[in-house]
Each structure stands twice: as C-alpha cells, then as structure tokens.
Amino acid sequence: MALSDMLRSSGVRNFAKLFSANVVAQAIGLLVYPILTRIYSPEDFGLLNLFLSIGGVLTLIAVAEYHYAIVLPKEEKDAVGVFHVGFLLLSCLVILVGVSGVFSEPISLLFKAPSLSSVYYLLPGYVFLMGLWNLLNYWYTRQQKFGKISIYQMSQSIISSASKIILGIQNLLRVGMVYSVVFAPLISILLVVVGSWRTLTPLFKFSWNNICQQAAKYKNFPLYVMPRGLLNTLGGNLPTLLLTPYFGLVEIGFFGMALTLAFRPINIVCSSLYQVLYQKVTDKVNEQKEVLSLLRNFLMQIGVVTLLLFGVLYLVMPYMVSFLLGAEWVVVSDYIRIFLPWLFFVVLNTSLSFLPDVFGKQSIYLLFEILYIVVRLLALIIGVRMDSMHMALFLFSMIGAFVLLVELCWFIYMVVRYEKRREQVGDKSE
C-alpha cells in the first residue's frame, strides 16, 4: 500500500487533523520569530535553550517512556494502568526537581549562566506539564481523539507566541520566553481536558494491582526505551549543555535559533506521520498483515521531496535568515546549512522510530543510542579543543547523519524479517 493510499483510507481524517494543526502551530511559531529577534537578544534565546534542554532531559525521565506503551494494550483497563504508572513516576520526579531548587545557584554557575537561577523555580512546573501532556497525548492517540491533540498543538503555539511578544514589548520580563513556555502548555492542557471529560473518565479508575501488572508487563520501556530516549535527548541537547560553558549564551542563542527554524517545519510532517503510522502499523502487525510496501513507498516519497527541498533551502538560506531575523542573526543560516545532511535522515527516521517498540527490539535500539551519543560527544569535544563552534557542529551533524543512515537500514531489516515470518506462517496454515 502506498502512502497516498493510506492517507485516502480510514487514516486520512486522523492525519489531516494532526497535519493541519501542526501546520498552523508551527507556522505561528515561525512567523513570530522576526518579531521576537527584534525584542529579545541572542543571550535571551540562549537562556531559553538552556532551560528547555534541562527540562527536556528531565521530562523524558519523568514518565520512564511508559506513555508510548499506552497505545499497545488490547484492553482499555490495561492502558489505564500504564497511564497511572507514568503519572506516579512523574509526580515523584517533580517533587525531586522542586527540592533541587535549593541548589539553583550552583547549578547555574556550572553552566556559567547566572541568569538560569532566576527561572529555575519554573522547572518543576514545566516538567510536570510536559510529562502530563505526553501521557494525555498517547491516551488521546489510543482513543483516536486526534482533534484534542490538534487543539493542544494550536492553542499552545498561539498562547506561547502571544505571551512572548506581550512580555517582551512591555519589557515586563527579560526572561519572558521562559515564562511563556510554562504558561502556554498549562492553559492548553486545561482547554483540552475541560472539553473531554468523557474520554478521560476511565483514567479515574485506580487499581494498584493493575498498575503493578502493567509496570512489569511493559518493563522494556523503562529498561530499554527510556535509556535510549534519554541518550537520544542528551545527544540532541549535547551542544547546548556542553558548549554553553565554552562559547556562552550568545552563541547558544544562535545555535538554538538554527535548530528551531530547522526543526519546526520538520515537525509539521514528522509528528503527524509518526502518530498515524504508529497506530496503522501496530494494527496491521497485530492482525499479521503486510506493512513493507507501505513503509517502502513512504520512504521513497518523503526522501525525494525532502532532498529537493533541502537543495533549494541551501541556496536561499542566508538571504532568508537575514531578511526574517535581521542582519545580526545571519550566522544562523551557516548553522542550518551544516545541519542539513543530519536533518535529512532525521526526517526519515523520526516517522519510523516506533518500529523497535512494535517488534520488541528496544534493547538493540538502546545500543544504537549509546553509539550515537558517544560519537557525537567526541565530535563536540574535538570542536571545543579546536575552539571552533562551526567545527563542533559540523562534526556533530556529519556523524549524526551516518549513524541515522545505519539505523534506517536496521528499521528496514526489521520489517523485511517480519514479512518473511508472516509469509512462513501463512504457508504453514495453508
């Protein structure tokens, strides 16, 4: 089945809802940056990137990746148990993060970013909201309530963008962007929850025995998926966490802007395709149906479109960045150009990164992430030793692209193996 055939089938409405919401949300986020770069300094963006990097790592640990398992159980009560496992773990970590606020100043000095201490107290709230939405997101995915996910995406983007501008123009808070990334998801989650009480009703049925059973049944997620996800998140945030003490918040602000401009358009497609493909492939595998042609056509179509688009972007990027953000931000275009080979494979791999979960190969996926973070760490260290931000990011991108290429080949190998086993079972049944 071709990708276009899938989108014309029962999944079209789900994909359309997520895709359109992502388009609107990401477009809003992109359109406000010409305003934000004229209100906030690169150093302000650097503080935001550092806060989000720390918060992103903590958020991943918070639910031990159990949110991905919410989609998998056949029985709803088991999915509820998985949700409760994640929520209990989230609550415990948020308390620990709150206690760590006592050490906010030493932590800020560790990153040579004293301004971090002024917003550190927001970190527990940010982690809780992000962890809660991860759980709710996959609960809604299981229930096929993609409209609720769309509401969150669009409202979060609108509220975050508007609050950043208002706080910046009024000069009420020089750290207004950090306040906005906490305030926006809070309001968005409330909007979604208020309108979906019936969908959430099963979550209020608490069973300690079921929680223990589901925690044990899906133990591969904290044992393999979480370490893999943690390594992946650490790998993605390594430049911010490692390079900040050496090159300062200004350079990290440029780097963060480059990642933002590059990843927002990618997320428009990838996050929508990931959730729809995850559900579609999971259903087909549970029913022992063929999936290879669907994924093969997906890779071919997405790969060609991405390659052509990136070629055009490479040529026009300096002019685009200078026009949109201002002349002082032109270095951002250099960083985006450096990232393009890596981003090409990010586009392909991200949409299919659920395959190890579907086929129970989380332990092997963890080995990939260990290799991934080790080689990228070495790349950044070489760049630091050479005292060159450009070289650090160049090596980071090239090595990342190579590892993702190998990983993509493994994804294809898993699917081919599944098809062979499925055909063998079919032959025996005949």
C-alpha positions in Angstrom: 0.0 0.0 0.0 1.4 3.4 -1.0 1.5 6.3 1.4 -1.1 8.1 -0.7 -3.4 5.0 -0.4 -3.1 5.0 3.3 -3.9 8.7 3.5 -7.0 8.1 1.4 -8.2 5.3 3.7 -9.5 5.5 7.3 -6.4 7.3 8.4 -6.9 10.3 6.3 -9.0 12.3 8.8 -6.6 11.5 11.6 -3.6 12.6 9.6 -5.4 15.7 8.3 -6.3 16.8 11.8 -2.8 16.4 13.1 -1.1 17.7 10.0 -3.3 20.8 9.7 -2.9 21.5 13.4 0.9 21.1 13.1 1.0 23.4 10.1 -0.9 26.1 11.9 1.0 25.7 15.2 4.5 25.6 13.6 3.7 28.4 11.1 2.6 30.6 14.0 5.8 29.7 15.8 7.9 30.6 12.8 6.1 33.8 11.9 6.7 35.4 15.3 10.4 34.9 15.2 11.0 38.1 13.1 9.3 39.9 15.9 11.0 38.1 18.8 14.5 38.5 17.4 13.9 42.3 17.5 12.6 42.2 21.1 14.9 39.7 22.7 18.7 39.3 22.4 20.6 36.2 21.4 21.5 35.8 25.1 17.8 35.7 26.0 17.4 32.9 23.4 20.4 31.2 24.8 18.8 31.1 28.3 15.6 29.7 26.8 17.5 27.0 25.0 19.4 26.0 28.2 16.2 25.9 30.2 14.5 23.7 27.6 17.5 21.4 27.3 17.5 20.7 31.0 13.7 20.5 31.1 13.7 18.1 28.1 16.0 15.7 29.7 14.0 15.7 33.0 10.7 15.3 31.1 12.0 12.2 29.4 13.0 10.6 32.7 9.7 11.7 34.3 7.4 9.0 32.9 10.1 6.5 32.1 8.7 6.4 28.5 5.6 4.5 29.6 3.5 6.9 27.6 4.5 5.1 24.4 3.0 1.9 25.9 -0.4 3.4 26.3 -1.3 2.6 22.7 -0.3 -1.1 22.8 -2.6 -3.0 25.2 -5.7 -4.5 23.7 -7.8 -4.0 26.8 -8.6 -0.4 27.9 -8.1 -1.2 31.6 -4.5 -2.2 30.9 -3.9 1.1 29.1 -5.3 2.9 32.1 -2.9 1.0 34.3 0.0 2.1 32.0 -1.2 5.7 32.3 -1.2 5.5 36.1 2.3 4.1 36.1 3.6 7.0 34.2 1.7 9.5 36.3 3.0 8.2 39.6 6.6 8.3 38.3 6.0 11.8 37.0 4.8 13.0 40.4 7.8 11.6 42.2 10.3 13.2 39.9 8.6 16.6 40.0 9.0 16.6 43.8 12.7 15.8 43.4 13.1 18.6 40.9 11.4 21.0 43.3 13.8 20.1 46.1 16.7 20.6 43.7 15.8 24.3 43.6 17.8 24.8 46.7 20.9 24.3 44.6 19.8 26.5 41.7 22.7 29.0 42.0 25.5 26.3 42.0 23.7 24.6 39.0 23.6 28.0 37.2 27.3 28.6 37.9 28.1 25.1 36.5 26.7 26.2 33.1 28.3 29.7 33.5 24.8 31.1 33.1 23.9 33.1 36.3 20.5 34.1 34.9 19.4 30.5 34.9 18.9 30.7 38.7 16.2 33.4 38.2 13.9 30.9 36.3 15.0 27.6 37.9 11.9 27.6 40.1 9.8 27.2 37.0 11.4 23.9 36.1 9.2 21.6 38.3 6.1 23.1 36.7 7.5 22.7 33.2 8.5 19.1 33.8 5.1 18.2 35.2 3.1 19.8 32.4 5.3 18.3 29.7 5.1 14.8 31.3 1.4 15.1 31.8 0.8 16.0 28.2 3.0 13.1 27.0 0.6 10.8 28.9 -2.5 12.5 27.7 -1.2 12.7 24.1 -0.9 9.0 23.8 -4.2 8.4 25.6 -5.9 10.5 23.0 -4.0 8.7 20.3 -5.3 5.4 21.6 -8.8 6.8 21.7 -8.3 8.2 18.2 -9.2 11.7 19.5 -6.8 13.4 17.3 -8.9 16.6 17.3 -7.9 17.0 21.0 -4.3 16.7 20.1 -4.8 19.3 17.4 -6.4 21.7 19.9 -3.4 21.4 22.2 -0.9 22.0 19.4 -2.6 25.1 18.0 -3.6 26.7 21.4 -0.1 26.1 22.8 1.6 27.7 19.9 -0.8 30.7 19.9 -0.6 31.3 23.6 3.2 30.9 23.8 3.8 33.2 20.8 1.4 35.9 22.0 2.8 35.9 25.6 6.4 36.1 24.4 5.6 39.2 22.4 3.5 40.9 25.0 6.0 40.3 27.8 8.9 41.5 25.5 7.1 44.6 24.2 6.0 45.7 27.7 9.6 44.9 29.0 7.9 43.2 32.0 10.2 40.3 31.9 13.6 39.9 30.2 13.0 36.2 30.7 9.6 36.3 29.2 10.2 33.5 26.8 10.9 31.1 29.6 7.7 32.1 31.4 5.8 31.6 28.2 6.9 28.0 27.7 5.4 27.1 31.1 2.3 29.2 30.9 1.2 28.1 27.4 1.0 24.3 28.0 -0.8 24.9 31.3 -3.6 26.8 29.5 -3.6 24.4 26.6 -4.0 21.3 28.7 -6.8 22.9 30.6 -8.6 23.7 27.3 -8.3 20.1 26.1 -9.2 18.4 29.4 -12.3 20.6 30.0 -13.7 19.5 26.7 -13.0 15.8 27.0 -14.2 14.6 30.4 -16.0 11.5 29.0 -12.8 10.4 27.2 -10.8 10.8 30.5 -13.3 9.1 32.8 -11.6 5.6 32.6 -8.4 7.2 34.0 -10.1 7.8 37.3 -10.5 4.0 37.9 -7.4 3.3 40.1 -6.2 -0.3 40.6 -2.9 -0.8 42.4 -2.7 -4.5 41.2 -3.3 -3.4 37.6 -0.6 -0.7 37.9 1.9 -3.3 39.2 1.0 -5.7 36.4 1.3 -3.2 33.7 4.6 -1.8 35.1 6.0 -5.3 34.9 4.5 -6.2 31.5 5.9 -3.1 29.8 9.2 -3.1 31.8 11.1 -2.9 28.5 10.1 0.8 28.2 12.0 1.9 31.4 14.7 -0.7 30.9 15.5 0.0 27.2 13.3 2.7 25.7 13.9 5.3 28.5 17.7 4.9 28.4 17.6 5.0 24.6 15.3 8.1 24.7 17.5 9.7 27.4 20.6 9.1 25.3 18.8 10.5 22.3 17.6 13.6 24.2 21.0 14.1 25.7 22.5 13.7 22.3 20.2 16.3 20.8 20.9 18.7 23.7 24.6 18.0 23.9 25.6 21.1 22.0 23.6 23.3 24.4 24.7 21.5 27.6 28.3 21.1 26.6 29.1 24.2 24.6 27.4 26.8 26.8 30.3 27.0 29.3 32.8 27.4 26.5 31.1 29.6 23.9 28.5 31.4 26.1 24.7 32.1 25.9 25.0 34.3 22.8 26.4 31.5 20.5 24.0 29.1 22.1 21.2 31.5 21.2 22.3 31.4 17.5 22.5 27.6 17.7 19.1 27.3 19.3 17.6 29.6 16.7 19.1 27.4 13.9 17.6 24.3 15.4 14.2 25.9 15.9 14.0 27.2 12.4 15.1 23.8 11.0 13.0 21.5 13.2 9.7 23.4 13.2 9.0 22.7 9.5 10.2 19.1 10.0 7.8 18.6 13.0 4.9 19.8 10.8 5.1 16.5 8.9 7.0 14.0 11.1 5.0 14.2 14.3 1.7 13.8 12.4 3.1 10.9 10.3 4.6 9.2 13.4 1.4 9.0 15.4 -0.8 7.9 12.4 1.8 5.4 11.2 2.4 4.1 14.7 -1.3 3.2 15.1 -1.6 2.0 11.5 1.4 -0.3 11.6 0.6 -1.6 15.1 -2.9 -2.6 14.0 -1.5 -4.3 10.9 1.2 -6.2 12.8 -1.4 -7.3 15.4 -3.5 -8.7 12.6 -0.4 -10.2 10.8 -1.0 -8.0 7.7 1.6 -6.8 5.2 3.4 -3.5 6.0 6.5 -3.5 3.9 5.0 -1.8 0.8 3.5 1.0 2.9 6.8 1.8 4.6 8.9 1.4 1.4 6.7 3.8 -0.6 6.7 6.2 2.4 10.5 6.4 2.5 10.8 6.9 -1.3 8.2 9.6 -1.5 9.3 11.5 1.6 13.0 11.1 0.7 12.7 12.6 -2.7 10.6 15.6 -1.6 13.0 16.3 1.4 16.1 16.1 -0.8 14.7 18.5 -3.3 13.5 20.9 -0.6 16.8 20.9 1.2 18.7 21.6 -2.0 16.6 24.8 -2.5 17.0 25.8 1.1 20.8 25.5 1.0 20.9 28.1 -1.8 18.4 30.7 -0.3 19.1 30.2 3.5 21.4 33.2 4.0 19.1 35.6 2.3 16.0 34.2 4.1 17.5 34.4 7.6 18.9 37.9 7.1 15.5 39.1 5.8 13.4 37.4 8.5 15.6 37.8 11.6 17.9 40.7 10.9 21.5 41.0 9.8 22.9 40.2 13.2 21.4 36.7 13.0 22.9 35.7 9.7 25.2 33.2 11.3 22.1 31.1 11.9 22.0 30.3 8.2 25.5 28.8 8.4 24.4 26.5 11.2 21.3 25.4 9.4 23.3 24.6 6.3 25.6 22.5 8.4 22.6 20.6 9.9 21.0 19.7 6.5 22.6 16.2 6.0 21.7 15.2 9.5 18.2 16.7 9.3 17.6 14.7 6.1 17.9 11.4 8.0 16.0 12.9 11.0 13.0 13.3 8.7 13.2 9.7 7.5 14.0 8.1 10.9 11.7 10.0 13.2 8.5 9.0 11.4 9.5 5.3 11.8 11.1 5.3 15.2 8.2 3.4 16.7 9.3 0.2 14.8 11.6 -1.1 17.6 8.7 -0.8 20.0 6.3 -2.6 17.7 8.7 -5.5 17.1 10.1 -5.7 20.6 13.7 -4.7 19.7 14.1 -1.9 22.3 17.4 -3.4 23.6 19.1 -3.2 20.2 17.7 0.4 19.7 19.4 1.3 23.0 22.7 0.1 21.6 22.3 2.5 18.7 21.6 5.4 21.0 24.7 4.6 23.1 26.8 4.6 19.9 25.1 7.7 18.7 25.7 9.8 21.9 29.3 8.6 22.3 30.4 9.6 18.7 28.6 12.9 18.9 30.1 13.7 22.2 33.5 13.0 20.7 32.7 15.3 17.8 31.8 18.2 20.2 34.9 17.6 22.3 37.1 17.9 19.2 35.3 21.1 18.3 35.9 22.5 21.8 39.5 21.6 21.6 39.8 23.4 18.3 38.0 26.3 19.9 35.6 26.3 16.9 31.8 26.3 17.2 31.4 25.7 13.5 33.7 22.7 13.5 31.9 21.2 16.6 28.6 21.5 14.9 29.9 20.2 11.5 31.2 17.0 13.1 28.1 16.7 15.2 26.0 16.8 12.0 28.0 14.5 9.8 28.4 11.8 12.5 24.7 12.1 13.3 23.8 11.6 9.6 26.0 8.5 9.3 24.6 6.8 12.5 21.0 7.6 11.4 21.7 6.0 8.0 22.8 2.8 9.6 19.7 2.9 11.9 17.4 3.4 9.0 18.8 0.3 7.3 18.1 -1.6 10.5 14.5 -0.4 10.5 14.1 -1.8 7.0 15.7 -5.0 8.0 13.2 -5.5 10.9 10.3 -5.0 8.6 11.7 -7.5 6.0 12.2 -10.1 8.7 8.6 -9.6 9.9 7.3 -10.1 6.3 9.3 -13.3 5.9 7.9 -14.7 9.2 4.4 -13.7 8.2 4.7 -15.5 4.9 6.1 -18.6 6.5 3.1 -18.7 8.9 0.7 -18.2 6.0 2.3 -21.1 4.1 2.0 -23.4 7.1 -1.6 -22.5 7.6 -2.4 -23.5 4.0 
